Amino acid sequence: MFGKFFTDLSAEARTEGSRIYVPALATRFTISDINTTSGEITATDVSETEFYLTISNWKGGGFYLSKFQEAQMRKSYAAQDRYMQGLSHDLAKTLDTALWTYTSATQISKSVGDSATSILATSLEKAISIAESDSLPIESMAFFFHPKAWYKEVLANSDLRKAADYGETVLNRLIFKKNIYGIPVGITPQVSVGAAGTEGASGHRNALIHPEAICFAVQTPIGIEELKGEAKRILVAGDMIYGLKQLRTDAGVRIISKG
């Protein structure tokens, strides 16, 4: 899910190699009247926070098939497909999990709620207020909740249940089926448990976040192939190569749930 939402620089990874230059704009622009006779405009000197995204993660997994199992599976395309899809799905989940680690308190400092209290309407409203105060474009942001946080806390709150709605919204490459306060909602178990402090050991780190909070690049997409094994079996392996980086620390608000 997160791989379809956050800033994807994979195209650059395939042309620039293992180190990608990423300019992060550090200045806002001054908008003023233009002189009607001279056409003079007030311009801002560009200031960038320069950094590089390094492709340094190589993840993979696989399974063995005995010659007997392989012979049986050759007769069933459905069985082959289930194994391949399962491996691809688990590799994609690995990328999602890695992306969400960049929503910790170190990367996203602002937060609402705590692990001792269920999510309240005032908490989500405060998160929206923080984002708007930071001049983040709300129309480009989304909520992400762990299933327990959404179904046991958000929908258990009568005020939030009234604010929730269903309808299709597309942001970046991700299709959302739910929204609350008019903001798209994504629900996924890849939203991790908290680390410390107000996040607690059991509370989940949900968030209202912008795609520019995190950037990533997949240099080698998920690939699955049969490799020569030992004895009377073959190895079916899948792998992917990627890198990720915090792009903007002000592009989100953590929403801590009870658990």
Secondary structure, DSSP 8 states (H G I E B T S, - for coil): -GGGTSEE-HHHHHHH-SEEEEEEE----------TTT---------EEEEEEE--EEEEEEEEEEHHHHHHHTT-HHHHHHHHHHHHHHHHHHHHHHHHGGGSTTT---EE--TTS---HHHHHHHHHHHHHTT--GGG-EEEE-HHIIIIIITTSHHHHHHEEEEEEEETTEEEEEEETTEEEEE-TTS-B--SGGGTTT-BEEEEE-GGGEEEEEEEEEEEEEEE-STTEEEEEEEEEEEEEE--TTSEEEEE---
